[in-house]
Structures are given as C-alpha cells and as structure tokens.
C-alpha cells in the first residue's frame, strides 16, 4: 500500500511512526464513510490524509488522539473547500 510506505518512510523515529500510524488508522476510520467508494478515489483520499497526518506530526509526537483529531479537522476542511 502506498500509504504504509509513505508513513514508514517518513523521517521519524520508530516510536513516533507507531503513533503516526495509529493516528492515521483512527482518522481514516472516522473519515472513510464520507469518501467516495471508487477505488482510485479511496486511494487518493488515503494519501491526502496520510500527508496531512505527516505534516502535523512532530519529532516529539507521543499521543495519537490529538494528532488524529487535528488530521480529521484539516481533512474535512480541505474536502469542503474542494467541493
């Protein structure tokens, strides 16, 4: 999967990458129902969300919940702007 490679290849330590992965998974679970059911649209949305999570993460990120909340907020805002 492109998203897993993107996240695992990011320049963060292993502990932060685990937090980022959890934040992404939790955020995706929340936004998935509002995403198209076309496979190409799903993959594009997952990549957008992964990039948002990565852009919000910091080297000292240690809690997935605030990262997830902010990522979902930004994703939804960008989704509204695009429509």
C-alpha positions as CSV (number, residue, x, y, z in Angstrom):
1,X,0.0,0.0,0.0
2,X,1.2,3.4,-0.9
3,X,0.1,4.9,2.4
4,X,2.0,2.4,4.6
5,X,5.2,3.0,2.5
6,X,4.7,6.8,2.8
7,X,4.3,6.6,6.6
8,X,7.1,4.1,7.2
9,X,9.5,6.0,5.1
10,X,9.0,9.3,6.9
11,X,11.9,10.8,8.8
12,X,10.7,10.0,12.3
13,X,11.8,7.5,14.9
14,X,10.1,4.2,15.3
15,X,8.0,5.3,18.3
16,X,6.7,8.4,16.6
17,X,6.0,6.3,13.4
18,X,3.8,3.9,15.5
19,X,1.9,6.9,16.9
20,X,1.5,8.4,13.3
21,X,0.3,5.0,12.1
22,X,-2.3,4.8,14.8
23,X,-3.4,8.4,14.3
24,X,-3.8,7.7,10.5
25,X,-5.8,4.5,11.1
26,X,-8.1,6.1,13.6
27,X,-8.6,9.2,11.4
28,X,-9.3,7.0,8.4
29,X,-11.9,5.1,10.3
30,X,-13.6,8.4,11.1
31,X,-13.5,9.9,7.6
32,X,-13.9,6.8,5.5
33,X,-17.7,7.0,5.4
34,X,-17.6,10.4,3.7
35,X,-15.2,9.3,1.0
36,X,-16.2,8.0,-2.4
37,X,-16.4,4.3,-2.9
38,X,-14.4,4.3,-6.1
39,X,-11.0,2.5,-5.6
40,X,-9.0,5.4,-7.1
41,X,-10.9,7.9,-5.0
42,X,-10.3,5.9,-1.9
43,X,-6.6,5.6,-2.5
44,X,-6.3,9.4,-3.3
45,X,-8.2,10.2,-0.1
46,X,-6.0,7.9,2.0
47,X,-2.9,9.6,0.5
48,X,-4.3,13.0,1.3
49,X,-5.0,12.0,4.9
50,X,-1.6,10.4,5.3
51,X,0.1,13.6,4.1
52,X,-1.9,15.6,6.5
53,X,-1.0,13.4,9.4
54,X,2.7,13.5,8.5
55,X,2.6,17.3,8.1
56,X,1.1,17.7,11.5
57,X,3.4,15.2,13.3
58,X,6.5,16.4,15.2
59,X,9.6,14.6,16.4
60,X,8.1,14.5,20.0
61,X,4.6,13.3,19.0
62,X,3.6,10.7,21.5
63,X,-0.2,10.7,21.6
64,X,-2.2,9.6,18.5
65,X,-5.5,11.1,19.7
66,X,-4.7,14.9,19.3
67,X,-2.9,14.1,16.0
68,X,-6.0,12.2,14.8
69,X,-8.4,15.0,15.8
70,X,-6.4,17.7,14.0
71,X,-5.9,15.5,10.9
72,X,-9.6,14.8,10.7
73,X,-10.3,18.5,11.1
74,X,-7.9,19.5,8.3
75,X,-9.0,16.7,6.0
76,X,-12.7,17.7,6.3
77,X,-11.8,21.4,5.8
78,X,-9.9,20.6,2.7
79,X,-12.7,18.3,1.5
80,X,-15.3,21.2,1.9
81,X,-13.0,23.6,0.1
82,X,-12.6,21.2,-2.8
83,X,-16.3,20.7,-3.2
